[in-house]
Amino acid sequence: MFQAPLLDGIPQDIAAVADYAAYARRRLDDNAWAYLEGAAGDELTRGWNRAAFDRRTLLPRVMADVAGGHCRTTLLGRELPLPVLLAPVAWQKLFHPDGELATAYTASALGAGMVLSTLASCSIEDVAAAAQQGGNGPRWFQLYLQPERQLNEELVRRAEAAGYEAIVFTVDAPLNGIRNREQRVGFQLPAGIEAVNLRRPLDPNDRAGFELRQRSLAEKRKQRGPSNVFDDLMCHAPTWKDLEWLLATTRLPVVVKGVLHPDDAVRAVDLGAASIVVSNHGGRTLDTLPASLDALPAIAERLFGRVPILLDGGIQRGSDIFKAIALGASAVLIGRPYIHALAAAGPFGIAHVLRLLQDELEATMALCGVDRLDRISTDFLKDPSFRRIDA
Ligand SMILES: Cc1cc2nc3c(=O)[nH]c(=O)nc-3n(C[C@H](O)[C@H](O)[C@H](O)COP(=O)(O)O)c2cc1C
């Protein structure tokens, strides 16, 4: 599975976050690489995520006094050293033998936030223990609604008991995107890597109940029509009622991930969501969705500061974070970039990625004449026509 040894130091030619990709490629086999890099269809949205940052230009103010500035922020009651969280990424043992344990340890050691996927290859509790060993960074749990509904509540309770501080409800991936790159290599999870938190029955005494529930699911499927999408997968897709259920079930703040339309953002917040993530899942679900950054301004305008808005998709530079904040985000998440670093250099690599982003964000702020994140605004973007692009 791993084709080259882990780096034991940071070579000189890794000067930017994107430099990790080539090292990760050398280390990972075609199977893992296709899963990590793949996006839906022609992968246009994935490219647009990046292009949306590149085509916005900064407009600096000179001679501002920014001594004593910083890029710390507070999110859902927790202070973060920089406005970056590690996005939920499934099955991290594909990329490093310690998988999510390595990610959690490093994020926590740096005080950075980490979101653990429902499809993690390490247990909710083991990841919490690794995070505690590392330090005191916040950890959130990401929920993919499970067809077996009782399992959802169990997952939420386990996350609460293990000290996760928010539930991230991902609503944009009720079915797998059609990812041709994975199809072309015949992607398969290697033996020994699985979504361990979904193993059932957790309680050996509940085997009878488990089998009963499986039979009733199979029965329901038989009664439906022939479409794999509408008659099967979408029957278990999250709905607004499920969000209401989740909000009523957990005492933790709920963050809704995968929103692109302002009406959906407003509805989620009206129901009680504590935050939303403007995201197209890194382009992995449906191709030709808009770039997340292009969807952000209209959402920010409608939410009008009611909740913090997060954004992911395409972020590779500190200046990207600056632009996202200028257009209305409070913080961002990164996905593939930290996994590249995990694959190439383990915990070390993730720490380096966070350091590079912090250095670049601080330099961008200082050179634009801004000393604090809450002073970043569209005034620092050059072309006003780029300020608002409707979703
Ligand atoms: C390999 C991979 C696995 C992912 N798994 C999940 C997941 O389990 N849950 C989820 O909500 N998002 C998942 N995502 C989406 C990320 O959380 C995030 O939205 C996306 O990676 C951001 O784009 P970026 O990779 O350009 O930073 C995954 C992304 C990748 C690349």
PDBQT file of the ligand as one rigid body, heavy atoms in Angstrom, charges set to zero:
ROOT
HETATM    1  C1  LIG A 401     -10.339  11.561   0.524  1.00  0.00    +0.000 C 
HETATM    2  C2  LIG A 401     -11.454  12.431   1.053  1.00  0.00    +0.000 A 
HETATM    3  C3  LIG A 401     -12.378  11.887   1.939  1.00  0.00    +0.000 A 
HETATM    4  C4  LIG A 401     -13.396  12.700   2.459  1.00  0.00    +0.000 A 
HETATM    5  N1  LIG A 401     -14.238  12.172   3.411  1.00  0.00    +0.000 NA
HETATM    6  C5  LIG A 401     -15.199  12.966   3.947  1.00  0.00    +0.000 A 
HETATM    7  C6  LIG A 401     -16.038  12.472   4.982  1.00  0.00    +0.000 A 
HETATM    8  O1  LIG A 401     -15.898  11.345   5.434  1.00  0.00    +0.000 OA
HETATM    9  N2  LIG A 401     -16.978  13.323   5.478  1.00  0.00    +0.000 N 
HETATM   10  C7  LIG A 401     -17.154  14.611   5.004  1.00  0.00    +0.000 A 
HETATM   11  O2  LIG A 401     -18.033  15.332   5.485  1.00  0.00    +0.000 OA
HETATM   12  N3  LIG A 401     -16.347  15.094   4.038  1.00  0.00    +0.000 NA
HETATM   13  C8  LIG A 401     -15.379  14.318   3.511  1.00  0.00    +0.000 A 
HETATM   14  N4  LIG A 401     -14.546  14.831   2.558  1.00  0.00    +0.000 N 
HETATM   15  C9  LIG A 401     -14.677  16.248   2.148  1.00  0.00    +0.000 C 
HETATM   16  C10 LIG A 401     -13.802  17.145   3.022  1.00  0.00    +0.000 C 
HETATM   17  O3  LIG A 401     -14.293  17.177   4.343  1.00  0.00    +0.000 OA
HETATM   18  C11 LIG A 401     -13.751  18.582   2.501  1.00  0.00    +0.000 C 
HETATM   19  O4  LIG A 401     -15.064  19.058   2.306  1.00  0.00    +0.000 OA
HETATM   20  C12 LIG A 401     -12.954  18.731   1.182  1.00  0.00    +0.000 C 
HETATM   21  O5  LIG A 401     -11.862  17.823   1.153  1.00  0.00    +0.000 OA
HETATM   22  C13 LIG A 401     -12.424  20.160   1.065  1.00  0.00    +0.000 C 
HETATM   23  O6  LIG A 401     -11.752  20.344  -0.133  1.00  0.00    +0.000 OA
HETATM   24  P1  LIG A 401     -10.137  20.296  -0.295  1.00  0.00    +0.000 P 
HETATM   25  O7  LIG A 401      -9.782  18.845  -0.309  1.00  0.00    +0.000 OA
HETATM   26  O8  LIG A 401      -9.933  20.965  -1.616  1.00  0.00    +0.000 OA
HETATM   27  O9  LIG A 401      -9.525  21.053   0.863  1.00  0.00    +0.000 OA
HETATM   28  C14 LIG A 401     -13.511  14.052   2.053  1.00  0.00    +0.000 A 
HETATM   29  C15 LIG A 401     -12.569  14.579   1.161  1.00  0.00    +0.000 A 
HETATM   30  C16 LIG A 401     -11.543  13.784   0.672  1.00  0.00    +0.000 A 
HETATM   31  C17 LIG A 401     -10.522  14.397  -0.248  1.00  0.00    +0.000 C 
ENDROOT
TORSDOF 0
